[in-house]
Structures are given as structure tokens and as C-alpha cells.
Amino acid sequence: MSKIHHGGNIEEVAKKLNVPVEEIRDFSANINPLGFPSDLWNVLVQSFANIEVYPNPKYPELKKAIAGQLDVDADDVFVGNGATEILDEAIRAEKATDALILAPTFGEYERLFKRTGVKVHHYQLQEKNDFVLKIDKLIDLLRAHHEITVICLTSPNNPTGQIISPKDLRMLTDFCNKHHRLLILDESFIDLTVGSQPSFVTELTDQDRVYIVCAATKFFAIPGLRLGYGIAKNDKLKSLIKVQENTWSVNGIADVFGQNMFRAKRYIELTHQWLDVQQPALYEELRKIKAIKVFPSVTNFFLFKCSDPDLREKLIRQRILIRQCDDYEGLGSEYYRVAVKGPQDNVLLVNTLKKVLGRDER
């Protein structure tokens, strides 16, 4: 496994170019371009009054707010310092020897598994199929490898942008229930999908050996605040996860924000309107550029392929930052990921790509 390099390091790029950070257009991090919800600023400022007080380690109001939004019991909700901590707790709770992840997918899964001594197996997604997961093939692989007891999937997948249908997830869940496997399903981008794709939370029962991981980071543009949450309905699974929970894992400011985030109705509505318009529009413009091959996506980013391995550096010189995907298992330096931004930024990205690639377009 190569070293993981995440998107969003604009300070390093600005320093390299000797320009202010504000002059860098960052397409490497998949954050809501609407920014922090303005109608929650007062809530956030008021939360500083409690900065000298420990938050309630059980986070009852935060869990109640999340449970109300997802229509689950508060006892089904687990919270943490970002989705990565939630993932870590789920992985440590199961104490598996072997796990299965996709390739390509988010690199933190493999790092977290290996940190606990778990052997990682890969299910290779195929470019010829636009990296769509074939659930029957994955189940066949699991039948052949009884040692694999944990499956960690993400929907939509990062960096491919493909979603797993509820029907396929139910098929896999039924297999896991019958064969005593655990499915960890990362839905960090489920709220940022075109057409508002449903979360699998709505399908969960108390018999399902499934732990769903969610994040407020991407949708509410709070990567510096950190707030993740997980959902499980299976009593045995919940008891195992509770043992792994860290005390005061969510700081007091993030706690207050999370209690109020779903009240930002107008912000949520505007986000969906932005994505439903700008995501397909950017896809169509990227498809017109002959020098790249863009793959379908349902979320706020696109994976594309380009024969120029120096494309990222060329765009940096134009003060645009994109994500090179050479650290993803199954991809190489010719693959790149770009986030969907506002209309002006998206036009800038497309025009700059045409410029640096020699205006080679359909």
C-alpha cells in the first residue's frame, strides 16, 4: 500500500507558488462549495460560552438530533471526531483477522485495518464497467474466502463516485447475517448525491450485521470542526461498539453544531439544488474534452483518466489544485479526481483543462 495523500492541502501549494491561499482554486477536496451554513453562525459563536465545560460524554442531545433526522432510536446512534474515528471503532469492535475492501477506494480503510493487524483483501473494480460493483461477484469471493469476516464498502465510492443500490446492499446484508460477517458501510457522501439517493439506514433491521458510517464534514463544509456518526440496530453489534467508544470524542463546539445542523433547512435545500444542476453540467463539459476519459458519478466529484502524468503540476501552475489518484490501490498516476464547485469555478476548471491539454475537445 502506497502512502496516502489526501486532498485539500492548499497551504502547501500556495507556499510553493508564493501566492495567497485565497488565489488557489481547490478541486482536490470534496467539500460543499456553499461553505458553512450562515444561519448557524450564531449557534456556533454561542457555543464558545461552554468552552470551559466538559461536554456530556453520552451526547444525548446530539444523538437525539441525529436520530430524529434519520428516524432511528437515539440508542442506535454513535458519534465521534469525524467519520474516520467511527470507522476505527467499528473495525476494533469486530476483532477480525481478515477484511475485504474495494480497489480503488478510500485509503484510510486499509490503513485502519492494518493498524490493528487485520489482513486486507481487495475486490478489484473494473474500469471497463465504469468501476461499478458487481455484488454477486463480491459474494462469490466471500463464499470462497471464509476467513474474511468484515467487508468495508463505501457508497458512493471514493474516488469512483458510484453508488451501491439498496437491492444489492440488502442481498449482501442477508448474506452477512446468514454467514456471520460484518458489513461496514461508509455513507459519508450519501447526502451529496444527485437526486438525493436514499441512505441504507432506512432499510436496516435489528437483525442486520451492518454498521453505517456517516459524516457531517462534507455536506456542511466543516472539515476543521470534525463530526462523524454511525448507525447500528443490532444489539450485539451496538454493545461491542460501545466498548470501543472514546470518552469526550466530540468537542463541545461540534456537539452544539451537530444538535442544530439539520435545522439549516434552506442551506440543505440550496445544496441539493446546486448539486442537481452543477454536477451533470460539469460532467457534460468534461466529456467534451478529448484528452480525458471521465467516469460517471452520482456525487460531488468525478474520476477521470488522462495520459498526461504531469497534469496536476500543470494545473497547479494555473493556481488550480486537483487530486492525483496514484496512491489508490488499482489506479495510477494517469487518474485524477475533481470536485464539483460553483458554476464559475467549474467553467474555470474546464477552460483551464482545455488550455493545458492543448484545447483538444470534441
CORKAJO-V477901 format. One record per residue. N is the residue number from 1. RES is the residue in one letter. PSI is psi in whole degrees, -180 to 180 (* if undefined). Layout:
# CORKAJO-V477901
N;RES;PSI
N;RES;PSI
This chain:
# CORKAJO-V477901
1;M;127
2;S;164
3;K;134
4;I;132
5;H;116
6;H;163
7;G;173
8;G;6
9;N;67
10;I;-24
11;E;-40
12;E;-42
13;V;-43
14;A;-40
15;K;-41
16;K;-39
17;L;-9
18;N;48
19;V;161
20;P;148
21;V;-34
22;E;-18
23;E;-5
24;I;128
25;R;113
26;D;106
27;F;9
28;S;-22
29;A;132
30;N;64
31;I;144
32;N;118
33;P;-8
34;L;-14
35;G;-174
36;F;139
37;P;114
38;S;-31
39;D;0
40;L;3
41;W;-43
42;N;-39
43;V;-43
44;L;-44
45;V;-44
46;Q;-28
47;S;-20
48;F;-18
49;A;-23
50;N;18
51;I;-22
52;E;6
53;V;135
54;Y;137
55;P;156
56;N;117
57;P;-14
58;K;-12
59;Y;54
60;P;-42
61;E;-36
62;L;-47
63;K;-37
64;K;-42
65;A;-44
66;I;-43
67;A;-40
68;G;-39
69;Q;-38
70;L;-3
71;D;50
72;V;173
73;D;147
74;A;-30
75;D;-14
76;D;-6
77;V;136
78;F;142
79;V;158
80;G;178
81;N;71
82;G;164
83;A;-29
84;T;-40
85;E;-39
86;I;-43
87;L;-46
88;D;-43
89;E;-40
90;A;-40
91;I;-45
92;R;-29
93;A;-36
94;E;-29
95;K;52
96;A;165
97;T;-29
98;D;141
99;A;158
100;L;131
101;I;167
102;L;164
103;A;115
104;P;157
105;T;178
106;F;126
107;G;-19
108;E;-27
109;Y;-51
110;E;-41
111;R;-44
112;L;-40
113;F;-49
114;K;-29
115;R;-28
116;T;9
117;G;16
118;V;133
119;K;133
120;V;128
121;H;151
122;H;138
123;Y;113
124;Q;117
125;L;150
126;Q;129
127;E;-36
128;K;-20
129;N;18
130;D;29
131;F;26
132;V;134
133;L;128
134;K;101
135;I;-34
136;D;-38
137;K;-38
138;L;-42
139;I;-38
140;D;-41
141;L;-41
142;L;-37
143;R;-33
144;A;-14
145;H;84
146;H;-19
147;E;-19
148;I;114
149;T;-8
150;V;133
151;I;126
152;C;111
153;L;159
154;T;139
155;S;113
156;P;149
157;N;145
158;N;116
159;P;9
160;T;-22
161;G;10
162;Q;142
163;I;154
164;I;127
165;S;151
166;P;-36
167;K;-45
168;D;-39
169;L;-37
170;R;-40
171;M;-45
172;L;-40
173;T;-44
174;D;-38
175;F;-45
176;C;-41
177;N;-42
178;K;-34
179;H;19
180;H;50
181;R;161
182;L;132
183;L;119
184;I;116
185;L;114
186;D;115
187;E;39
188;S;-25
189;F;10
190;I;-30
191;D;-10
192;L;56
193;T;143
194;V;129
195;G;8
196;S;68
197;Q;141
198;P;146
199;S;151
200;F;-8
201;V;-36
202;T;-17
203;E;-9
204;L;144
205;T;170
206;D;-3
207;Q;-13
208;D;130
209;R;68
210;V;135
211;Y;119
212;I;130
213;V;133
214;C;163
215;A;141
216;A;-15
217;T;-52
218;K;-50
219;F;-44
220;F;7
221;A;55
222;I;49
223;P;-25
224;G;-10
225;L;-41
226;R;109
227;L;119
228;G;161
229;Y;154
230;G;155
231;I;131
232;A;142
233;K;-15
234;N;122
235;D;-43
236;K;-42
237;L;-42
238;K;-40
239;S;-36
240;L;-39
241;I;-38
242;K;-32
243;V;-30
244;Q;-11
245;E;135
246;N;139
247;T;138
248;W;42
249;S;-22
250;V;125
251;N;163
252;G;-34
253;I;-45
254;A;-34
255;D;-51
256;V;-42
257;F;-48
258;G;-32
259;Q;-25
260;N;-9
261;M;-36
262;F;-4
263;R;-12
264;A;64
265;K;-44
266;R;-41
267;Y;-45
268;I;-43
269;E;-45
270;L;-35
271;T;-45
272;H;-38
273;Q;-44
274;W;-50
275;L;-42
276;D;-23
277;V;-51
278;Q;-32
279;Q;-54
280;P;-30
281;A;-44
282;L;-40
283;Y;-45
284;E;-37
285;E;-38
286;L;-35
287;R;-25
288;K;-12
289;I;110
290;K;-33
291;A;-6
292;I;157
293;K;110
294;V;141
295;F;148
296;P;150
297;S;153
298;V;0
299;T;-165
300;N;31
301;F;161
302;F;142
303;L;134
304;F;162
305;K;137
306;C;137
307;S;-11
308;D;106
309;P;-8
310;D;14
311;L;-42
312;R;-46
313;E;-37
314;K;-39
315;L;-34
316;I;-40
317;R;-19
318;Q;9
319;R;35
320;I;131
321;L;125
322;I;171
323;R;117
324;Q;136
325;C;29
326;D;-14
327;D;-2
328;Y;133
329;E;126
330;G;-5
331;L;176
332;G;-169
333;S;-12
334;E;0
335;Y;140
336;Y;154
337;R;136
338;V;142
339;A;156
340;V;128
341;K;-159
342;G;169
343;P;-42
344;Q;-43
345;D;-39
346;N;-40
347;V;-42
348;L;-45
349;L;-50
350;V;-46
351;N;-37
352;T;-38
353;L;-44
354;K;-39
355;K;-51
356;V;-21
357;L;13
358;G;25
359;R;34
360;D;97
361;E;160
362;R;*
